Protein backbone atom coordinates (compact mmCIF):
# COMPACT_ATOMS: atom_id res chain seq x y z
CA UNK A 1 0.00 0.00 0.00
CA UNK A 2 1.29 3.47 -0.91
CA UNK A 3 2.15 5.61 2.08
CA UNK A 4 0.25 8.85 2.60
CA UNK A 5 3.52 10.77 2.23
CA UNK A 6 4.02 9.13 -1.17
CA UNK A 7 0.49 10.00 -2.23
CA UNK A 8 0.97 13.61 -1.16
CA UNK A 9 4.31 13.82 -2.94
CA UNK A 10 2.86 12.39 -6.17
CA UNK A 11 0.28 15.16 -6.11
CA UNK A 12 2.75 17.83 -4.98
CA UNK A 13 5.13 17.29 -7.89
CA UNK A 14 2.33 18.20 -10.30
CA UNK A 15 1.62 21.46 -8.46
CA UNK A 16 4.87 22.62 -6.83
CA UNK A 17 8.36 22.62 -8.43
CA UNK A 18 9.98 19.40 -7.25
CA UNK A 19 7.04 18.84 -4.93
CA UNK A 20 8.55 21.00 -2.19
CA UNK A 21 8.56 24.69 -1.32
CA UNK A 22 12.27 24.73 -0.47
CA UNK A 23 14.96 22.57 -2.13
CA UNK A 24 16.44 21.52 1.22
CA UNK A 25 13.22 19.59 1.95
CA UNK A 26 13.63 17.42 -1.11
CA UNK A 27 14.79 13.84 -0.58
CA UNK A 28 15.99 13.42 -4.16
CA UNK A 29 19.68 13.47 -3.22
CA UNK A 30 19.09 10.51 -0.87
CA UNK A 31 16.85 8.66 -3.34
CA UNK A 32 13.71 8.82 -1.21
CA UNK A 33 10.30 10.44 -0.98
CA UNK A 34 10.08 13.29 1.53
CA UNK A 35 8.13 12.67 4.68
CA UNK A 36 5.11 14.96 4.98
CA UNK A 37 4.91 16.09 8.58
CA UNK A 38 1.52 16.30 10.28
CA UNK A 39 2.49 17.46 13.80
CA UNK A 40 5.35 17.97 16.22
CA UNK A 41 5.84 18.03 19.98
CA UNK A 42 9.02 18.49 21.98
CA UNK A 43 11.86 16.79 20.12
CA UNK A 44 9.59 14.60 17.98
CA UNK A 45 7.84 14.81 14.61
CA UNK A 46 4.89 12.74 13.41
CA UNK A 47 4.37 12.24 9.69
CA UNK A 48 1.18 11.85 7.67
CA UNK A 49 1.40 8.06 8.11
CA UNK A 50 1.63 8.28 11.89
CA UNK A 51 5.36 7.50 12.10
CA UNK A 52 7.29 9.23 14.88
CA UNK A 53 10.81 10.61 14.44
CA UNK A 54 13.36 12.08 16.81
CA UNK A 55 14.03 15.42 15.12
CA UNK A 56 17.53 16.80 14.60
CA UNK A 57 16.47 19.53 12.16
CA UNK A 58 14.19 21.62 14.37
CA UNK A 59 12.70 23.44 11.37
CA UNK A 60 16.32 24.19 10.35
CA UNK A 61 17.10 25.93 13.63
CA UNK A 62 14.18 27.95 15.05
CA UNK A 63 12.95 25.33 17.50
CA UNK A 64 15.68 25.77 20.10
CA UNK A 65 13.19 25.04 22.90
CA UNK A 66 11.51 22.23 21.01
CA UNK A 67 8.25 22.01 19.06
CA UNK A 68 4.87 23.27 20.25
CA UNK A 69 6.17 24.93 23.41
CA UNK A 70 3.08 25.80 25.50
CA UNK A 71 4.16 29.33 26.47
CA UNK A 72 4.89 30.18 22.83
CA UNK A 73 1.59 28.73 21.63
CA UNK A 74 -0.30 30.69 24.28
CA UNK A 75 1.20 33.99 23.14
CA UNK A 76 0.51 33.16 19.49
CA UNK A 77 -3.11 32.26 20.23
CA UNK A 78 -3.53 35.48 22.21
CA UNK A 79 -2.07 37.55 19.37
CA UNK A 80 -4.23 35.77 16.76
CA UNK A 81 -7.40 36.67 18.61
CA UNK A 82 -6.46 40.35 18.35
CA UNK A 83 -5.88 40.22 14.59
CA UNK A 84 -3.39 38.61 12.23
CA UNK A 85 -1.94 41.71 10.60
CA UNK A 86 -2.42 45.46 10.80
CA UNK A 87 0.13 46.95 8.43
CA UNK A 88 0.78 49.47 11.18
CA UNK A 89 3.18 49.95 14.08
CA UNK A 90 2.60 47.81 17.18
CA UNK A 91 3.94 47.73 20.72
CA UNK A 92 5.27 44.21 20.15
CA UNK A 93 7.70 45.53 17.50
CA UNK A 94 9.16 47.97 20.00
CA UNK A 95 9.42 45.25 22.63
CA UNK A 96 11.17 42.95 20.18
CA UNK A 97 13.67 45.64 19.14
CA UNK A 98 14.37 46.47 22.77
CA UNK A 99 14.94 42.82 23.65
CA UNK A 100 17.30 42.14 20.73
CA UNK A 101 19.32 45.28 21.47
CA UNK A 102 19.60 44.31 25.14
CA UNK A 103 20.76 40.77 24.32
CA UNK A 104 23.31 41.79 21.67
CA UNK A 105 25.23 44.87 22.87
CA UNK A 106 26.67 45.59 19.41
CA UNK A 107 23.13 46.00 18.04
CA UNK A 108 21.95 49.55 18.74
CA UNK A 109 19.07 49.63 16.25
CA UNK A 110 17.19 46.86 14.46
CA UNK A 111 14.72 46.57 11.58
CA UNK A 112 12.32 43.63 11.36
CA UNK A 113 11.80 41.90 8.00
CA UNK A 114 10.22 38.62 6.88
CA UNK A 115 13.08 36.23 6.13
CA UNK A 116 16.80 35.69 6.45
CA UNK A 117 17.21 36.34 2.73
CA UNK A 118 15.51 39.71 3.08
CA UNK A 119 17.60 40.52 6.15
CA UNK A 120 20.87 39.89 4.29
CA UNK A 121 19.75 41.73 1.17
CA UNK A 122 18.81 44.75 3.30
CA UNK A 123 21.97 44.68 5.43
CA UNK A 124 24.17 44.59 2.32
CA UNK A 125 22.26 47.53 0.85
CA UNK A 126 22.67 49.46 4.09
CA UNK A 127 26.41 48.75 4.13
CA UNK A 128 26.74 50.00 0.56
CA UNK A 129 24.70 53.09 1.32
CA UNK A 130 26.74 53.83 4.43
CA UNK A 131 30.17 53.41 2.82
CA UNK A 132 29.39 54.64 -0.68
CA UNK A 133 31.16 51.52 -2.02
CA UNK A 134 29.85 48.63 -4.12
CA UNK A 135 31.85 45.46 -3.61
CA UNK A 136 30.95 42.74 -1.11
CA UNK A 137 33.22 39.92 0.05
CA UNK A 138 31.58 36.57 0.77
CA UNK A 139 33.03 33.14 1.49
CA UNK A 140 32.70 29.99 -0.58
CA UNK A 141 30.16 27.65 1.01
CA UNK A 142 28.50 30.32 3.15
CA UNK A 143 24.81 30.71 2.36
CA UNK A 144 23.24 34.14 2.74
CA UNK A 145 19.84 33.59 1.21
CA UNK A 146 18.80 33.52 -2.42
CA UNK A 147 19.15 37.17 -3.44
CA UNK A 148 21.03 37.47 -6.75
CA UNK A 149 24.31 38.86 -5.48
CA UNK A 150 24.72 36.15 -2.83
CA UNK A 151 24.17 33.07 -5.02
CA UNK A 152 27.83 32.47 -5.69
CA UNK A 153 29.21 29.19 -4.30
CA UNK A 154 26.49 29.44 -1.71
CA UNK A 155 26.62 26.01 -0.06
CA UNK A 156 23.72 24.09 1.48
CA UNK A 157 20.92 23.21 -0.94
CA UNK A 158 22.98 24.52 -3.85
CA UNK A 159 25.79 22.08 -2.96
CA UNK A 160 23.34 19.20 -2.67
CA UNK A 161 21.88 19.96 -6.07
CA UNK A 162 25.34 20.12 -7.59
CA UNK A 163 24.73 23.63 -8.95
CA UNK A 164 27.52 26.10 -8.08
CA UNK A 165 25.42 29.15 -8.90
CA UNK A 166 21.84 29.72 -10.10
CA UNK A 167 20.30 30.14 -13.51
CA UNK A 168 18.35 33.37 -13.87
CA UNK A 169 21.01 35.48 -12.16
CA UNK A 170 22.52 37.97 -14.64
CA UNK A 171 26.30 38.22 -14.58
CA UNK A 172 25.98 41.89 -13.71
CA UNK A 173 24.33 41.02 -10.41
CA UNK A 174 27.43 39.25 -9.13
CA UNK A 175 30.17 41.42 -10.64
CA UNK A 176 30.62 43.19 -7.30
CA UNK A 177 30.66 39.97 -5.25
CA UNK A 178 34.21 38.94 -4.37
CA UNK A 179 34.86 35.36 -3.26
CA UNK A 180 37.16 34.25 -0.48
CA UNK A 181 37.99 30.94 1.19
CA UNK A 182 36.50 30.46 4.65
CA UNK A 183 39.15 30.26 7.39
CA UNK A 184 41.87 31.61 5.04
CA UNK A 185 42.72 35.12 6.20
CA UNK A 186 45.53 35.54 3.65
CA UNK A 187 43.01 35.54 0.79
CA UNK A 188 41.01 38.31 2.43
CA UNK A 189 44.15 40.34 2.94
CA UNK A 190 44.91 40.08 -0.79
CA UNK A 191 41.37 41.20 -1.68
CA UNK A 192 41.68 44.23 0.57
CA UNK A 193 45.06 45.11 -0.90
CA UNK A 194 43.56 45.12 -4.40
CA UNK A 195 40.05 46.50 -3.74
CA UNK A 196 40.44 48.40 -0.46
CA UNK A 197 38.70 51.52 -1.78
CA UNK A 198 35.77 49.53 -3.17
CA UNK A 199 34.84 46.98 -0.49
CA UNK A 200 31.66 48.02 1.28
CA UNK A 201 31.37 44.93 3.48
CA UNK A 202 32.59 41.49 4.36
CA UNK A 203 29.71 39.11 5.11
CA UNK A 204 30.33 35.82 6.89
CA UNK A 205 28.54 33.06 8.72
CA UNK A 206 30.54 33.13 11.98
CA UNK A 207 30.07 29.36 11.97
CA UNK A 208 29.72 28.00 8.46
CA UNK A 209 26.47 26.04 8.79
CA UNK A 210 25.51 25.57 5.15
CA UNK A 211 28.44 23.40 4.08
CA UNK A 212 27.85 21.07 6.98
CA UNK A 213 29.21 22.73 10.11
CA UNK A 214 32.56 24.48 9.80
CA UNK A 215 33.66 26.47 12.86
CA UNK A 216 36.07 29.39 12.48
CA UNK A 217 39.72 28.76 13.18
CA UNK A 218 41.03 30.51 16.26
CA UNK A 219 41.56 34.18 15.47
CA UNK A 220 39.84 34.11 12.07
CA UNK A 221 36.83 36.23 13.03
CA UNK A 222 38.98 38.64 15.04
CA UNK A 223 41.26 39.13 12.03
CA UNK A 224 38.22 39.89 9.86
CA UNK A 225 37.19 42.46 12.46
CA UNK A 226 40.61 44.09 12.38
CA UNK A 227 40.77 44.20 8.56
CA UNK A 228 37.31 45.76 8.25
CA UNK A 229 38.21 48.37 10.86
CA UNK A 230 41.49 49.13 9.10
CA UNK A 231 39.91 49.57 5.65
CA UNK A 232 36.65 51.20 6.71
CA UNK A 233 34.47 48.30 5.55
CA UNK A 234 31.38 47.00 7.33
CA UNK A 235 31.67 43.58 8.98
CA UNK A 236 28.37 41.71 8.67
CA UNK A 237 27.75 38.55 10.67
CA UNK A 238 25.02 36.42 9.14
CA UNK A 239 23.54 35.07 12.35
CA UNK A 240 20.34 33.68 10.87
CA UNK A 241 21.46 30.28 12.22
CA UNK A 242 23.86 31.17 15.05
CA UNK A 243 21.87 34.11 16.43
CA UNK A 244 20.59 33.33 19.95
CA UNK A 245 21.59 29.68 19.45
CA UNK A 246 25.25 29.56 20.43
CA UNK A 247 24.77 32.00 23.29
CA UNK A 248 22.43 34.67 24.59
CA UNK A 249 24.24 37.20 22.41
CA UNK A 250 24.79 34.78 19.54
CA UNK A 251 28.12 34.17 17.84
CA UNK A 252 29.32 37.65 18.74
CA UNK A 253 29.19 36.70 22.42
CA UNK A 254 30.33 33.11 21.84
CA UNK A 255 33.50 34.13 20.00
CA UNK A 256 33.99 37.54 21.59
CA UNK A 257 33.95 39.46 18.30
CA UNK A 258 31.64 42.39 17.52
CA UNK A 259 30.20 42.89 14.05
CA UNK A 260 29.02 46.21 12.63
CA UNK A 261 25.79 44.67 11.32
CA UNK A 262 24.16 41.32 11.95
CA UNK A 263 21.30 39.48 10.33
CA UNK A 264 18.82 37.30 12.20
CA UNK A 265 15.94 34.93 11.58
CA UNK A 266 14.75 31.51 12.72
CA UNK A 267 14.93 31.67 16.57
CA UNK A 268 13.64 35.25 16.76
CA UNK A 269 10.36 34.06 15.24
CA UNK A 270 9.81 31.03 17.44
CA UNK A 271 8.84 29.09 14.30
CA UNK A 272 6.97 31.90 12.53
CA UNK A 273 8.38 33.51 9.32
CA UNK A 274 10.66 36.35 10.37
CA UNK A 275 13.96 38.09 9.84
CA UNK A 276 15.84 41.11 11.16
CA UNK A 277 18.99 43.12 10.60
CA UNK A 278 20.63 45.49 13.02
CA UNK A 279 23.83 46.99 14.29
CA UNK A 280 25.54 50.30 14.83
CA UNK A 281 23.19 53.27 15.02
CA UNK A 282 25.20 55.30 12.52
CA UNK A 283 24.80 52.58 9.91
CA UNK A 284 21.15 51.76 10.62
CA UNK A 285 20.20 55.42 10.35
CA UNK A 286 20.94 55.35 6.62
CA UNK A 287 17.77 53.23 6.28
CA UNK A 288 14.48 54.88 5.26
CA UNK A 289 12.57 56.76 6.48
CA UNK A 290 15.53 58.30 8.35
CA UNK A 291 18.05 57.86 5.55
CA UNK A 292 18.20 57.34 1.82
CA UNK A 293 18.56 53.51 1.71
CA UNK A 294 15.11 52.22 0.90
CA UNK A 295 13.68 49.04 2.40
CA UNK A 296 10.08 48.21 3.25
CA UNK A 297 7.78 45.25 3.92
CA UNK A 298 4.02 45.04 4.32
CA UNK A 299 4.18 42.19 6.84
CA UNK A 300 7.43 43.20 8.59
CA UNK A 301 6.99 43.04 12.35
CA UNK A 302 3.86 40.91 11.97
CA UNK A 303 2.14 40.81 15.38
CA UNK A 304 1.78 37.01 15.46
CA UNK A 305 5.44 36.48 14.57
CA UNK A 306 6.46 39.06 17.15
CA UNK A 307 4.39 37.30 19.82
CA UNK A 308 6.04 33.94 19.10
CA UNK A 309 9.53 35.40 18.93
CA UNK A 310 9.13 37.49 22.07
CA UNK A 311 7.96 34.49 24.05
CA UNK A 312 10.93 32.38 23.00
CA UNK A 313 13.57 35.13 23.21
CA UNK A 314 12.33 36.29 26.61
CA UNK A 315 12.65 32.75 27.95
CA UNK A 316 16.18 32.42 26.56
CA UNK A 317 17.13 35.80 28.00
CA UNK A 318 15.84 34.87 31.45
CA UNK A 319 17.18 31.30 31.46
CA UNK A 320 20.86 31.35 30.41
CA UNK A 321 21.14 27.80 31.74
CA UNK A 322 19.54 26.71 28.44
CA UNK A 323 22.84 27.46 26.72
CA UNK A 324 24.88 25.61 29.32
CA UNK A 325 22.57 22.62 28.90
CA UNK A 326 22.79 22.75 25.08
CA UNK A 327 26.57 22.94 25.25
CA UNK A 328 26.63 19.79 27.41
CA UNK A 329 24.25 17.99 25.06
CA UNK A 330 26.43 19.00 22.14
CA UNK A 331 29.50 17.59 23.87
CA UNK A 332 27.57 14.39 24.65
CA UNK A 333 26.30 13.86 21.10
CA UNK A 334 29.10 15.17 18.91
CA UNK A 335 31.88 14.20 21.29
CA UNK A 336 30.56 10.64 21.42
CA UNK A 337 30.25 10.56 17.63
CA UNK A 338 33.93 11.54 17.43
CA UNK A 339 34.85 8.80 19.89
CA UNK A 340 32.80 6.32 17.86
CA UNK A 341 34.68 7.19 14.69
CA UNK A 342 37.99 6.73 16.48
CA UNK A 343 36.90 3.45 18.11
CA UNK A 344 35.72 1.95 14.82
CA UNK A 345 38.54 3.53 12.77
CA UNK A 346 36.03 5.30 10.53
CA UNK A 347 37.55 7.77 8.02
CA UNK A 348 34.99 10.42 8.93
CA UNK A 349 35.09 13.84 10.57
CA UNK A 350 32.88 15.42 13.23
CA UNK A 351 32.64 19.22 13.36
CA UNK A 352 30.63 20.98 16.05
CA UNK A 353 29.95 24.35 17.66
CA UNK A 354 27.69 24.19 20.70
CA UNK A 355 24.37 22.63 19.69
CA UNK A 356 25.32 22.57 15.98
CA UNK A 357 27.13 19.59 14.52
CA UNK A 358 27.84 17.60 11.39
CA UNK A 359 29.21 14.17 10.50
CA UNK A 360 31.27 14.51 7.33
CA UNK A 361 31.83 11.35 5.34
CA UNK A 362 35.41 12.34 4.60
CA UNK A 363 38.71 12.08 6.39
CA UNK A 364 39.33 15.47 7.97
CA UNK A 365 39.96 18.12 8.73
CA UNK A 366 37.05 20.05 7.22
CA UNK A 367 37.89 23.74 7.39
CA UNK A 368 36.30 25.12 4.23
CA UNK A 369 34.05 24.56 1.21
CA UNK A 370 36.62 22.51 -0.71
CA UNK A 371 37.18 20.19 2.25
CA UNK A 372 33.43 19.68 2.69
CA UNK A 373 32.96 18.82 -0.99
CA UNK A 374 35.29 15.82 -0.59
CA UNK A 375 32.56 14.06 1.39
CA UNK A 376 31.29 10.71 0.13
CA UNK A 377 27.64 11.56 -0.54
CA UNK A 378 26.81 7.94 -1.40
CA UNK A 379 27.97 6.89 2.06
CA UNK A 380 25.88 9.67 3.55
CA UNK A 381 22.80 8.48 1.64
CA UNK A 382 23.12 4.96 3.03
CA UNK A 383 23.55 6.33 6.56
CA UNK A 384 20.62 8.74 6.18
CA UNK A 385 18.23 6.03 4.99
CA UNK A 386 19.16 3.72 7.87
CA UNK A 387 18.75 6.45 10.47
CA UNK A 388 15.35 7.47 9.06
CA UNK A 389 14.17 3.86 9.13
CA UNK A 390 15.18 3.75 12.80
CA UNK A 391 13.16 6.89 13.56
CA UNK A 392 15.97 9.46 13.51
CA UNK A 393 15.11 12.50 11.37
CA UNK A 394 18.22 14.14 9.90
CA UNK A 395 18.61 16.69 7.13
CA UNK A 396 18.54 14.88 3.74
CA UNK A 397 21.89 16.36 2.77
CA UNK A 398 25.52 15.87 3.73
CA UNK A 399 25.92 19.63 3.74
CA UNK A 400 23.45 20.58 6.47
CA UNK A 401 23.75 20.90 10.24
CA UNK A 402 22.24 18.87 13.03
CA UNK A 403 20.35 20.99 15.56
CA UNK A 404 19.91 20.10 19.21
CA UNK A 405 17.13 21.62 21.29
CA UNK A 406 16.28 21.99 24.96
CA UNK A 407 13.65 19.29 24.39
CA UNK A 408 16.23 16.62 23.53
CA UNK A 409 16.91 14.42 26.55
CA UNK A 410 20.04 12.48 27.41
CA UNK A 411 18.04 9.32 26.70
CA UNK A 412 17.22 10.66 23.22
CA UNK A 413 20.91 11.25 22.59
CA UNK A 414 21.93 7.83 23.93
CA UNK A 415 19.35 6.15 21.70
CA UNK A 416 20.65 8.08 18.69
CA UNK A 417 24.23 7.07 19.45
CA UNK A 418 23.25 3.42 19.88
CA UNK A 419 21.54 3.42 16.47
CA UNK A 420 24.56 5.09 14.86
CA UNK A 421 26.90 2.58 16.48
CA UNK A 422 24.90 -0.41 15.25
CA UNK A 423 24.91 1.00 11.72
CA UNK A 424 28.64 1.60 11.59
CA UNK A 425 29.45 -1.75 13.17
CA UNK A 426 27.42 -3.45 10.43
CA UNK A 427 29.19 -1.41 7.77
CA UNK A 428 32.57 -2.37 9.21
CA UNK A 429 31.62 -6.07 9.04
CA UNK A 430 30.98 -5.65 5.32
CA UNK A 431 34.30 -3.97 4.55
N, C-alpha and C positions, 0 to 999 in steps of 0.2 A: 504493500500500500504506500502511495506517495505521501511523504510528510507534508504537513501544513506549510512549513517553511518553503519546501520545494514548489508547492502550488502557488504560494504568494510570489515566489521569485519568477516562476514561469509567466505570471501575469505582469509582474513589475518590469521585466525586460522589454515588454511590448509598449510600455508607457513612460518609462524613465530610462535615460541613457545608462546602459549597463545594469539596470535594475536597482541601482542604489543612488542616493542623493549626495554621496561623497565617495570618491574612489577608494579611500582607506577602508570602507566597509565591505568592499568587494572581496570575495573569497577566490577569485579567479587565479591568483598567483599561487594558491595552495591547492588548486584543483577541486574545490568544493563549492557547495551552495551556501550562501550566507544564512545564518540563523536569524529569523525574524523574532525580535524580542517583544514579549507581551507585557512583562512587568519586572520590577526589581525591588529588592529590599535588603538593606545592609550591604553585605559583600557579595550578594547573589543575584543572578539574573534567571528569569524563567522565559523560555521561548514559546512560540505559538503551538508547539506540540507538547508542552508541559514539562520539558526537560529543564533541570536546574543546573546552573554553572557557577562555579566560584570565579568571580570577575576580577581580572587583573588589567582591565582597560579603564573602568570608571568613567565612561563617556569621554575617553581620551584626556582625563585629568581633572574635570570639575568636581567629581564626587569624592573629595578628600575626607569627608565625614561618613561616606557611605551613601547608599541610595535611600530615597524616601525617608529622610530624617524628619521626625515629627515636628520639631520646632520650625524647620524650614517650610514644611507643608502648611503649617498653621498660618505663618506669615503670608504665604502665597494665597491661601484661601481667603484670608482677611482682605488682602489687596484686591483680589478678583471681585469681591462683593462690592467694592467701591468704584469699580470701572477698570477696563483693561488697558485703555490708552486715552490720554487727553491731548497730546500734542502741545502741552503747555508745561511750564515749570512746576515742579512739585517739591515738597519738603524732603522727600526721600532722596532726591538727587543731591541736595545739600548735605544730608547726613552721610551719604555714600562718599562724597568728595572729602568731607571732613575726616571720615574714618580712614580712607586710603592715605591721605596726607599725614595722618597721625601715625600710621603703621610704617610708612616708608619716608623717613626724614628728608631724603633727597627730592621727594615729590612735593612741590609747593602749590601747584595748581594741577587740576585734572579735568579732562573732557571725556564724557561718556559717549560711546558709539555702540555699534551693534554686533561687531565681530572682531576677532584678532586681525583679520586681513584689513579691515577698515582702520583699525588702530594703527597698524604699521604704515599703511598708505598715508594716513594723516600726520603721523609723527615725522615721516620722511619729508613731507611737504613743509611742515613747520620748520624743520632743520634747514631746508633749502631757503625758505623765506627769511629765516633769522640770519643766516650767514651770507646770503646773496651768492651762493655757489651752487653748482649743479650735480657734481659727481658724488656717488654713494659707494662705499666699500661694503661688500657682503662676503660671507665665507661659503665655500663649497660645502654642500650638505646641510646648511642651515636653512630651514624653511621659515619664511616670513609672510605666509599667506599667498594668495594667487593674483595679486595685482601685477600688471605687466612687467614693471621694472624689477620685481623680485623673483621672477620665474627663470632664474639662471642657476643651474646645478642646485636645485632647491631641496633635494633630499626627500625623505618620507614617501608619500604616495607616488611621487614622480620617479623615485628610485625603483620602487616596486614595479611600476609599469614599464621600466626600462626606457623612459623618455627623458633625456637630459634637460630639455627645455619644453616649451609648449607651442603647438601650432596656434596661429591666430595672434601671435605677439609680434608686431612689426619690429624690425631691427632697430629702428629709431628709438623705440621705447627702452631698450637696454644699452644704448650707446654710452650712457653715463653711469652704468653699473660696473664697478671694478671688482674683480674676483680675487679672493685671497684664500690661502689654505689655513683652516682652523688649527690653532695651536702652534702656528709658525709665525713668530713675530718678525722674523727677518723679511718675509715677503711684504708685510705691512709697511715696514720701514722703507723698503724700496718704492712702494706705491706713493708714500708721502714725499719721498725725495723727488719723484717725478711730477706728481700732481698736487703738491702741497697748497697751491693757491686755488685749487678747484674742488677739493674734497669738502663737501658740506657735512657729511656724517659717516661714521662707521657704525653699522648695525650688526649685532651679534646675539645669538642665543648664548647666554652665559654658561649654560650646559647644553651642548648639542643634543637635542632630543628628537630629531627627525632624521637621523642617520643611525638609528639605534640610540644608545646613550653614550655620549662622549664628553666626559668632564674636561674642564680646562686644566692645562698643565699649571703647576705652581708658578705664579707670577705673570701668567699670560694676560689675564684681565687687567691687572694693575699696569702692565706695560701699555695696553691699549689706552687706558685712562691717561697715562703720561703723554703718549703721542698725540692724542686728541687735544689735550691741554696745550701742548707745545705748538701745534699747528692751527689752533683756533677752530677745530672741527667739533661737531656735536657727537658725543658717544651715546648711542641708543642701545639699551638692553631690551631685547625682545623677551619679555617675561610672561608671555601668554601661557606657557607651561610652568615655568619655575616660580612665577609670582604667587606668593602666599602659600607655596607648597614646600619649598626647602626650609623656610623660616618665616617668622612673622613678617619680616621685612623683605622676604623673597631672596633672590640670589645676591642682591646688593648687601644684605645683612650677612648672608651665609659666607660670602667670599670677602667681605669687607672692602668692597669697591663701589663707589658711587657713580652712577651714570648721569648724564645731563637730561635725557628723556628715557622713559620706559613705557613699554606697551603691555597691556594686561587683557585678560579674557578668562574663560573657563571658570576658575574658582570664584571670581568676583560676581558670578551670576548664579552660583549655587545650582547649576544645571539649566538655567534659562539662557537664551541667546544674549550675549553681551560682549562688550569690549571697552577698553579705555586707554587713553594715553595721557601721560603727565610728566612733569619734571620741573625744571627751574622756571621761576615766575617770568624772568626776562624773555625766555623762549616762548612760553605758553601765551604770553601777551601779544604775540604776533598773529594769533588766531582770531578770526572774526567772531563776534562783532567788535572786539577791541582793536585788532590789527587787520592787516590786509591779506592774510592767508585764509582763503575761504574753505570752510568745511561745515557741513550741516547734515542732519538726519532726522526724519520725521519721528522715528520710534526711539531715538537715542534717549537714554534715561527712562525707559519704559517702567512704569510704576510696579508692575508685577516682577520684572527682572530685578529691580532695585530691592524689592521686599525679600526676594530669595537670597540675593547677594549679601544684603545687610545682615540677615539672620546668620548666614554661615560665617561671614567675616567677623562679626561681633563675637561669635563663639570662639573663633580662632584667636582673636585678639585677647580675649579674657581667659583663655585656657592654653597658655604656652606649652603645657605638658603634652599637648597633642604632638608637637614637633619632636619632643624628646622620645615619645612613644614610637612615632613613625621612623625615627632614626634607628631605634633598637630593632624594629621589625625589618627595616632595610638590611641591617647587619645580619639578622637571623636568616633572611631569605637569600640575599645575594652573597653573603659570606659563606653560607652553607653550599650554595651552588658552586662557588669557587673551590671549596674544599672537595666537593664531589668530582669536579673535573680533574683535580689533582690526584684524588684517590683512584679514579678509574683511568687515569692517563689519557683524558680526552683532549684533543687538540683544539679546544674552544676557549673563548675569552669572556669573562664577566666584567662589565663596566657598571658602575653604580654611583649615584649621588643622592644620599638620603633615601627617600621613598621611591626614587626612579631607578630602574635597572634594565639591563639587556644582556641576554646570552647571545654572543656572536659565534656563529659556526665557522670560525677561522682561528688560527693560531695567532695570538696577539703579538704586540699590543695593538689596540685600536685607538688611534689618536686623532684621526681625521677621516674625511670622506673617502679617500683612496683606500685606506685600511679597511673601512667598513665594507666597501664594495668587493673585497676579497672573500666575503662570506659565502659559504656553500648553501645556496638557497634551496637546493634539493633536499639537503639534510634538514634544513629548517622545516620544510613542508612535511616531511615524515614525522618529525617531532611535534609539529603543530597539530596534525591530524590525531596522533595518539593522545595528546593532552586533552583535546576537545572531546574525544570519545570517553575519556575518563572524567569529564565534567569540569575541566579547567579551561576557562575562556581567556585566550591570549589574543593579541593583535595578529591578524592574518598576514603579517609581513615581518621579515627579518629586520627591517629598518625602523621599527617602532619601539617605544618604551613600554615597560611594565609599570603600572601604577599601584602602589599600596594605599590603603585608606585606613582611617581609624576603626572602621568596621571589621577589618581583617583580624582574626584572632590568631594566637600562637598555634592553636590546633589546625586552623586553616592552612597556615604556612607549613606545618609539619606534614600535613596530608599532601600538599603540593610537592614537597621535597621527596616524599616517599614515592609518589607517582613518577616523578622525574628519574629517581634512582632506578626504579624497576625498568623504565624505558631504556636508559643508557646501559644497564647491565645486560639486557637482552641484545642490544645492538653490539656490545662488546663480544658476546658469545658468537655472533654471526661474522665477526671480522676474520 
